[in-house]
Amino acid sequence: MYLGLDISTSCTAFSVLDQNGNLILVSHEFPETTPGNFPYEEALNVSTNIYERCKEYNIQAIFIENPLSKFASGKSTAAVISTLVRFNSLISYELWKLFGVKPEHIPFTQARTKLGIKPKKKEKGQKVTDREKKEPYLNWALDKHPSFVVSLNRAGNINMFHYDEADSLVIATAGYLCQNKTT
């Protein structure tokens, strides 16, 4: 089985694929972080919770989105990037210890290319929202994995954590395809 993760300090999503690349489980964890404090304990809690939810699946490979692959120049502070890299590293290491499987970090652009997903391009002078940026990945997940379902919030919009779950599924599927040498 294959575990894919999209790690963030706001929502860490994970997906499990079977030996044929079919979706078995997709879920997320909301880390309880305190502003101004690095969430060491929460990284360990997230790792433990993921392990408890996935240990029955005999995980043979772990694929994690490279923490720096989505940052655009000038869009995030050094402190934000540093926190995300440390949080990602802690979870990566803890999952390695828990599962006994060394994680492989995959750049999101490489995963997207492997799956043929085209990112949303902005028109000159137009601003693209986070939701709009993530729509192609969510649409891919809904199209390729019929068991991937979404829920709506009170405003009638898709809950944002589903976008992170879709990202984890993109990473899991790209890792699966790379390991099995298929396109």
C-alpha atoms as a printed R data frame, in Angstrom:
    type eleno elety resid chain resno       x      y       z
1   ATOM     1    CA   MET     A     1   0.000  0.000   0.000
2   ATOM     2    CA   TYR     A     2   1.048  3.586  -0.667
3   ATOM     3    CA   LEU     A     3   0.669  6.612   1.619
4   ATOM     4    CA   GLY     A     4   0.685 10.137   0.195
5   ATOM     5    CA   LEU     A     5   0.738 13.315   2.272
6   ATOM     6    CA   ASP     A     6   0.249 17.039   1.862
7   ATOM     7    CA   ILE     A     7   1.718 18.451   5.081
8   ATOM     8    CA   SER     A     8   0.839 21.880   6.403
9   ATOM     9    CA   THR     A     9   0.577 23.491   9.821
10  ATOM    10    CA   SER     A    10  -3.076 24.307   9.089
11  ATOM    11    CA   CYS     A    11  -4.235 20.993   7.553
12  ATOM    12    CA   THR     A    12  -2.283 17.815   6.886
13  ATOM    13    CA   ALA     A    13  -4.049 15.551   4.408
14  ATOM    14    CA   PHE     A    14  -3.224 11.944   3.600
15  ATOM    15    CA   SER     A    15  -4.292  9.266   1.120
16  ATOM    16    CA   VAL     A    16  -3.749  5.515   0.988
17  ATOM    17    CA   LEU     A    17  -3.697  3.631  -2.326
18  ATOM    18    CA   ASP     A    18  -3.799 -0.138  -2.729
19  ATOM    19    CA   GLN     A    19  -1.412 -2.231  -4.868
20  ATOM    20    CA   ASN     A    20  -3.424 -1.321  -7.989
21  ATOM    21    CA   GLY     A    21  -3.447  2.419  -7.324
22  ATOM    22    CA   ASN     A    22  -7.061  2.483  -6.094
23  ATOM    23    CA   LEU     A    23  -8.025  4.872  -3.321
24  ATOM    24    CA   ILE     A    24  -8.542  3.101   0.023
25  ATOM    25    CA   LEU     A    25  -8.573  6.048   2.421
26  ATOM    26    CA   VAL     A    26  -8.402  9.820   2.239
27  ATOM    27    CA   SER     A    27  -8.548 12.038   5.291
28  ATOM    28    CA   HIS     A    28  -6.931 14.954   7.092
29  ATOM    29    CA   GLU     A    29  -5.712 16.202  10.445
30  ATOM    30    CA   PHE     A    30  -6.049 19.747  11.739
31  ATOM    31    CA   PRO     A    31  -2.947 20.524  13.810
32  ATOM    32    CA   GLU     A    32  -3.747 22.564  16.912
33  ATOM    33    CA   THR     A    33  -1.015 25.161  16.711
34  ATOM    34    CA   THR     A    34  -0.443 28.176  18.922
35  ATOM    35    CA   PRO     A    35   0.629 31.364  17.139
36  ATOM    36    CA   GLY     A    36   4.228 32.237  17.956
37  ATOM    37    CA   ASN     A    37   5.171 28.742  19.155
38  ATOM    38    CA   PHE     A    38   6.663 26.073  16.967
39  ATOM    39    CA   PRO     A    39   4.298 23.062  17.123
40  ATOM    40    CA   TYR     A    40   6.685 20.224  18.013
41  ATOM    41    CA   GLU     A    41   4.075 18.304  19.981
42  ATOM    42    CA   GLU     A    42   1.459 18.830  17.313
43  ATOM    43    CA   ALA     A    43   3.757 17.430  14.606
44  ATOM    44    CA   LEU     A    44   4.153 14.312  16.732
45  ATOM    45    CA   ASN     A    45   0.385 14.156  17.371
46  ATOM    46    CA   VAL     A    46  -0.385 14.436  13.650
47  ATOM    47    CA   SER     A    47   2.154 11.691  12.853
48  ATOM    48    CA   THR     A    48   0.759  9.391  15.529
49  ATOM    49    CA   ASN     A    49  -2.835  9.970  14.415
50  ATOM    50    CA   ILE     A    50  -1.942  9.216  10.787
51  ATOM    51    CA   TYR     A    51  -0.106  6.075  11.867
52  ATOM    52    CA   GLU     A    52  -3.054  4.882  13.966
53  ATOM    53    CA   ARG     A    53  -5.437  5.411  11.038
54  ATOM    54    CA   CYS     A    54  -3.143  3.741   8.464
55  ATOM    55    CA   LYS     A    55  -1.213  1.006  10.315
56  ATOM    56    CA   GLU     A    56  -3.644 -1.718   9.223
57  ATOM    57    CA   TYR     A    57  -2.774 -1.115   5.552
58  ATOM    58    CA   ASN     A    58   0.801 -2.469   5.476
59  ATOM    59    CA   ILE     A    59   2.287  0.749   4.070
60  ATOM    60    CA   GLN     A    60   5.198 -0.073   1.733
61  ATOM    61    CA   ALA     A    61   5.944  3.427   0.442
62  ATOM    62    CA   ILE     A    62   5.403  6.935   1.747
63  ATOM    63    CA   PHE     A    63   5.298  9.927  -0.600
64  ATOM    64    CA   ILE     A    64   5.277 13.467   0.758
65  ATOM    65    CA   GLU     A    65   4.894 16.695  -1.137
66  ATOM    66    CA   ASN     A    66   8.199 18.567  -1.158
67  ATOM    67    CA   PRO     A    67   7.548 21.448   1.265
68  ATOM    68    CA   LEU     A    68   9.059 24.122  -0.968
69  ATOM    69    CA   SER     A    69   7.511 23.121  -4.281
70  ATOM    70    CA   LYS     A    70   4.481 25.444  -4.151
71  ATOM    71    CA   PHE     A    71   6.040 28.653  -2.879
72  ATOM    72    CA   ALA     A    72   6.169 31.482  -5.378
73  ATOM    73    CA   SER     A    73   8.958 33.976  -5.069
74  ATOM    74    CA   GLY     A    74   8.052 36.826  -2.734
75  ATOM    75    CA   LYS     A    75   4.734 35.326  -1.617
76  ATOM    76    CA   SER     A    76   5.794 33.886   1.772
77  ATOM    77    CA   THR     A    77   8.090 35.080   4.514
78  ATOM    78    CA   ALA     A    78  11.221 33.223   5.507
79  ATOM    79    CA   ALA     A    79   9.613 32.478   8.891
80  ATOM    80    CA   VAL     A    80   6.578 30.816   7.263
81  ATOM    81    CA   ILE     A    81   8.753 28.731   4.949
82  ATOM    82    CA   SER     A    82  11.075 27.764   7.812
83  ATOM    83    CA   THR     A    83   8.163 26.667  10.007
84  ATOM    84    CA   LEU     A    84   6.632 24.598   7.221
85  ATOM    85    CA   VAL     A    85   9.951 22.902   6.408
86  ATOM    86    CA   ARG     A    86  10.547 22.034  10.078
87  ATOM    87    CA   PHE     A    87   6.964 20.782  10.534
88  ATOM    88    CA   ASN     A    88   7.258 18.694   7.366
89  ATOM    89    CA   SER     A    89  10.610 17.297   8.487
90  ATOM    90    CA   LEU     A    90   9.320 16.300  11.912
91  ATOM    91    CA   ILE     A    91   6.293 14.511  10.471
92  ATOM    92    CA   SER     A    92   8.426 12.849   7.783
93  ATOM    93    CA   TYR     A    93  10.901 11.557  10.357
94  ATOM    94    CA   GLU     A    94   8.227 10.416  12.794
95  ATOM    95    CA   LEU     A    95   6.345  8.517  10.058
96  ATOM    96    CA   TRP     A    96   9.655  6.873   9.034
97  ATOM    97    CA   LYS     A    97  10.107  5.700  12.622
98  ATOM    98    CA   LEU     A    98   6.486  4.554  13.022
99  ATOM    99    CA   PHE     A    99   6.077  2.720   9.683
100 ATOM   100    CA   GLY     A   100   9.715  1.712   9.183
101 ATOM   101    CA   VAL     A   101   9.513  3.139   5.647
102 ATOM   102    CA   LYS     A   102  11.727  6.024   4.513
103 ATOM   103    CA   PRO     A   103   9.533  8.758   2.981
104 ATOM   104    CA   GLU     A   104  10.232 10.049  -0.490
105 ATOM   105    CA   HIS     A   105   9.631 13.760  -1.102
106 ATOM   106    CA   ILE     A   106   8.108 14.602  -4.468
107 ATOM   107    CA   PRO     A   107   7.964 18.124  -5.932
108 ATOM   108    CA   PHE     A   108   4.324 18.987  -6.611
109 ATOM   109    CA   THR     A   109   5.165 20.202 -10.121
110 ATOM   110    CA   GLN     A   110   6.676 16.785 -10.921
111 ATOM   111    CA   ALA     A   111   3.571 15.015  -9.574
112 ATOM   112    CA   ARG     A   112   1.273 17.318 -11.528
113 ATOM   113    CA   THR     A   113   3.241 16.734 -14.740
114 ATOM   114    CA   LYS     A   114   3.290 12.945 -14.201
115 ATOM   115    CA   LEU     A   115  -0.521 12.969 -13.992
116 ATOM   116    CA   GLY     A   116  -1.074 15.442 -16.841
117 ATOM   117    CA   ILE     A   117  -2.771 18.045 -14.645
118 ATOM   118    CA   LYS     A   118  -2.629 21.570 -16.013
119 ATOM   119    CA   PRO     A   119  -2.545 24.378 -13.419
120 ATOM   120    CA   LYS     A   120  -4.980 27.268 -13.700
121 ATOM   121    CA   LYS     A   121  -3.313 30.175 -15.450
122 ATOM   122    CA   LYS     A   122  -4.165 33.701 -14.495
123 ATOM   123    CA   GLU     A   123  -4.931 36.330 -17.082
124 ATOM   124    CA   LYS     A   124  -2.834 39.474 -17.076
125 ATOM   125    CA   GLY     A   125  -3.872 41.654 -14.149
126 ATOM   126    CA   GLN     A   126  -6.164 38.968 -12.720
127 ATOM   127    CA   LYS     A   127  -5.728 37.516  -9.249
128 ATOM   128    CA   VAL     A   128  -6.326 33.785  -8.780
129 ATOM   129    CA   THR     A   129  -7.631 32.650  -5.379
130 ATOM   130    CA   ASP     A   130  -6.221 29.652  -3.492
131 ATOM   131    CA   ARG     A   131  -9.455 27.798  -4.227
132 ATOM   132    CA   GLU     A   132  -9.133 28.503  -7.954
133 ATOM   133    CA   LYS     A   133  -5.461 27.425  -7.957
134 ATOM   134    CA   LYS     A   134  -6.383 24.108  -6.359
135 ATOM   135    CA   GLU     A   135  -9.472 23.365  -8.505
136 ATOM   136    CA   PRO     A   136  -7.614 21.414 -11.236
137 ATOM   137    CA   TYR     A   137  -6.242 18.991  -8.594
138 ATOM   138    CA   LEU     A   138  -9.618 18.566  -6.921
139 ATOM   139    CA   ASN     A   139 -11.289 17.991 -10.310
140 ATOM   140    CA   TRP     A   140  -8.614 15.430 -11.203
141 ATOM   141    CA   ALA     A   141  -9.197 13.569  -7.909
142 ATOM   142    CA   LEU     A   142 -12.977 13.550  -8.420
143 ATOM   143    CA   ASP     A   143 -12.563 12.326 -12.003
144 ATOM   144    CA   LYS     A   144  -9.904  9.641 -11.447
145 ATOM   145    CA   HIS     A   145 -10.994  8.285  -8.048
146 ATOM   146    CA   PRO     A   146 -14.792  7.825  -7.844
147 ATOM   147    CA   SER     A   147 -14.568  7.027  -4.117
148 ATOM   148    CA   PHE     A   148 -13.180 10.528  -3.468
149 ATOM   149    CA   VAL     A   149 -16.151 12.595  -2.317
150 ATOM   150    CA   VAL     A   150 -16.486 16.133  -1.035
151 ATOM   151    CA   SER     A   151 -18.751 17.898   1.423
152 ATOM   152    CA   LEU     A   152 -20.016 21.467   1.383
153 ATOM   153    CA   ASN     A   153 -19.754 24.115   4.055
154 ATOM   154    CA   ARG     A   154 -22.698 26.273   5.219
155 ATOM   155    CA   ALA     A   155 -22.096 28.724   2.389
156 ATOM   156    CA   GLY     A   156 -22.459 25.910  -0.158
157 ATOM   157    CA   ASN     A   157 -18.765 25.823  -1.068
158 ATOM   158    CA   ILE     A   158 -16.545 22.754  -1.018
159 ATOM   159    CA   ASN     A   159 -14.777 22.479   2.342
160 ATOM   160    CA   MET     A   160 -11.180 23.664   1.942
161 ATOM   161    CA   PHE     A   161  -9.678 20.516   3.491
162 ATOM   162    CA   HIS     A   162 -10.850 18.550   0.448
163 ATOM   163    CA   TYR     A   163  -8.387 20.542  -1.674
164 ATOM   164    CA   ASP     A   164  -5.577 19.383   0.620
165 ATOM   165    CA   GLU     A   165  -6.894 15.816   0.438
166 ATOM   166    CA   ALA     A   166  -6.836 16.070  -3.368
167 ATOM   167    CA   ASP     A   167  -3.213 17.286  -3.182
168 ATOM   168    CA   SER     A   168  -2.297 14.260  -1.034
169 ATOM   169    CA   LEU     A   169  -3.985 12.004  -3.597
170 ATOM   170    CA   VAL     A   170  -2.003 13.629  -6.429
171 ATOM   171    CA   ILE     A   171   1.229 12.957  -4.509
172 ATOM   172    CA   ALA     A   172   0.221  9.356  -3.653
173 ATOM   173    CA   THR     A   173  -0.762  8.578  -7.249
174 ATOM   174    CA   ALA     A   174   2.373 10.122  -8.766
175 ATOM   175    CA   GLY     A   175   4.526  8.175  -6.301
176 ATOM   176    CA   TYR     A   176   2.629  4.979  -7.077
177 ATOM   177    CA   LEU     A   177   3.113  5.492 -10.834
178 ATOM   178    CA   CYS     A   178   6.825  6.260 -10.428
179 ATOM   179    CA   GLN     A   179   7.386  3.141  -8.329
180 ATOM   180    CA   ASN     A   180   5.460  0.987 -10.757
181 ATOM   181    CA   LYS     A   181   7.009  2.631 -13.853
182 ATOM   182    CA   THR     A   182   3.675  3.393 -15.497
183 ATOM   183    CA   THR     A   183   2.367  6.620 -17.013
